[in-house]
Amino acid sequence: MDLQALKNKYDIIGNDPVLNEALETAVKFAPTGLSVLIQGESGVGKENVARIIHQFSTRRQGNFFVVNCGALPKELVNSELFGHVKGSFTGAVDNRKGYFEESDGGTLFLDEIAELPLESQALLLRVLQSGEYRKVGSNKVEHTDVRVVAATNVHLYEAVKRGKFREDLYFRLSAAQIRIPPLRERKGDIYLLFRKFTSDFSEVNGMCKISLKPDAIRLLEQYRWPGNIRQLQGFTQSLTAQVSVKVTPTLQRIELSAQDLEPLMPREQGDPIPVVYEGAPAGSSAGPSFSADERQAIFKAIFDLKQEVDALKARLDRRELPAPAAAAPLEEAEWQGEEEFSAHRPIVHVETHEQPEEGSSLSVRRNEEDLIRQALEKYHGNRKKAAEELGMSERTLYRKLPPEYRKK
């Protein structure tokens, strides 16, 4: 079966090279009997790939069971997977087969496998290695011949490092991996999917199909689609229901521009980086998508910039003011008799070759007063500590006090 025939059979839309590679890899893995790990975000179609593996394997005549591990109650996971015997726990009123027994000779698709408790992960590893398991409440060793295809929407090795997933099970599963790209990495497929979804919905409901002008297509493609294909399908159906009308002999299709589409686009709460796309109406949150690596680089740049700003602020807080060009008469004050210069922080003279502009002396004076205010506020009016912070004597500090501090 060629690739396009495979897509048609499993209702897969798109021509993205990474998607095509994933499908081809699934067909190659199918007859081997290997356990396969499918990685991809929620809504990208991981179950379809698992079905392809089952249908192209020697087990296609056997059962294919789908188990959402994240939906299983924690206290019943082992019972669901391996079964239980009567009386093994409260509510076990009869013997029960688990999924591994039911799918003997077939394929078991374990979705959201990272949600399995560690105890269940250990039991799963044993089944993968030897085909052996025990029902809950039984000491009898059972045997099964099941192929496991697992899927996850999280980075499993990160879960391993956090102690949430067994490393030995990870290596057992990750030998054969397939990655399904998110929709934001398949921009060329977004409008193809949109057309498919609006066509199917319109035919069922007797409504006009929706088509998009080029600027509206760009708007559609530049949205992130965090819910991937599932979100796009729901959005397209809702959009068609809102803007379409019943088909008539003279009206078969409705075309939307970006201006028509933008008010109806999904709105995410707390977008990390809202970017307006080129030509979008003011206030639009639609923008180009970012890969995980791009977002990480942006956040790192922001973090580095914040560190530089903090370091600059710290340097300004410690900055020493230049000594006056000529000594001025000392005012009589309560602090006479103190040493003229701080023993803790020498005064640094700043040399400059620029000619001062007209009015610049006033600007320097205001800057000095601002620094003095900050130091005095920091030390709650203690002039001695403020002078040490600024690297000047108390006499100099007193001479440069802002007007509001002279009477204090």
Secondary structure, 3 states (H helix, E strand, C coil): CCHHHHHHHCCCCCCCHHHHHHHHHHHHHHHHCCCEEEECCCCCCHHHHHHHHHHCCCCCCCCEEEEEHHHCCHHHHHHHHHCECCCCCCCCCCCECCHHHHCCCCEEEEECHHHCCHHHHHHHHHHHHHCEEECECCCCEEECCCEEEEEECCCHHHHHHCCCCCHHHHHHHCCCEEECCCHHHCHHHHHHHHHHHHHHHHHHHCECEEEECHHHHHHHHHCCCCCHHHHHHHHHHHHHHHHCCECECCECEEEECHHHHHHHCCCCCCCCCCCCCCCCCCCCCCCCCCCHHHHHHHHHHHHHHHHHHHHHHHHHHHCCCCCCCCCCCCCCCCCCCCCCCCCCCCCCCCCCCCCCCCCHHHHHHHHHHHHHHHHHHHCCCCHHHHHHHHCCCHHHHHHCCCHHHCCC
